[in-house]
Amino acid sequence: MSGRVVITGQGVICPLGETPAALLDSLRSARSGISLWQSPDLKKTFPGGLVGREVRPRRRQVAL
């Protein structure tokens, strides 16, 4: 095993925020990520946490 370390990044995607700073702010403010969601297929309302956008991976390469 090699002694090398690779840091792949830091990030978060959740109903409380899409960045580590936004998540921390939501947690400190005691905001909930759970809300009511209307299912278009089942015609019912469910409690759930939703991410408000399409999730696409972001990649950045850093030379060391």
C-alpha positions as CSV (number, residue, x, y, z in Angstrom):
1,M,0.0,0.0,0.0
2,S,1.3,3.5,-0.9
3,G,1.4,6.4,1.5
4,R,-0.2,8.8,-0.9
5,V,-3.5,10.5,-0.2
6,V,-6.0,11.8,-2.8
7,I,-8.6,14.3,-1.8
8,T,-11.5,14.0,-4.2
9,G,-13.4,17.1,-3.0
10,Q,-15.9,18.3,-0.5
11,G,-19.6,18.8,-1.3
12,V,-23.1,18.1,-0.3
13,I,-26.4,17.7,-2.1
14,C,-29.4,17.6,0.2
15,P,-32.7,19.4,0.9
16,L,-30.9,21.6,3.5
17,G,-28.4,23.0,1.0
18,E,-26.2,22.3,-2.0
19,T,-22.9,23.5,-0.5
20,P,-21.2,22.7,2.8
21,A,-21.7,26.4,3.9
22,A,-25.5,26.3,3.0
23,L,-25.9,23.0,4.9
24,L,-24.1,24.4,8.0
25,D,-26.3,27.5,7.9
26,S,-29.5,25.5,7.7
27,L,-28.4,23.3,10.6
28,R,-27.5,26.3,12.7
29,S,-30.9,27.9,11.9
30,A,-32.7,24.7,12.7
31,R,-34.4,24.6,9.3
32,S,-36.1,21.4,8.2
33,G,-35.4,19.8,4.9
34,I,-38.8,17.9,5.0
35,S,-41.8,19.3,3.3
36,L,-45.0,18.0,1.7
37,W,-44.6,16.6,-1.8
38,Q,-47.5,15.9,-4.2
39,S,-46.9,12.8,-6.2
40,P,-48.0,13.3,-9.8
41,D,-48.5,9.6,-10.3
42,L,-50.2,8.5,-7.1
43,K,-52.3,11.7,-6.5
44,K,-51.2,11.6,-2.8
45,T,-49.1,13.9,-0.6
46,F,-46.0,12.6,1.1
47,P,-43.5,14.1,3.5
48,G,-40.1,14.1,2.0
49,G,-36.9,15.9,1.5
50,L,-36.4,17.1,-2.1
51,V,-33.3,18.5,-3.9
52,G,-34.5,21.5,-5.9
53,R,-32.5,20.9,-9.1
54,E,-31.1,18.3,-11.4
55,V,-27.9,16.9,-9.9
56,R,-24.9,16.9,-12.2
57,P,-21.4,15.9,-11.1
58,R,-18.9,18.8,-10.9
59,R,-15.3,17.9,-11.4
60,R,-12.2,19.9,-11.1
61,Q,-8.6,18.8,-11.3
62,V,-6.0,20.4,-9.2
63,A,-2.3,20.0,-9.9
64,L,-0.2,19.5,-6.8
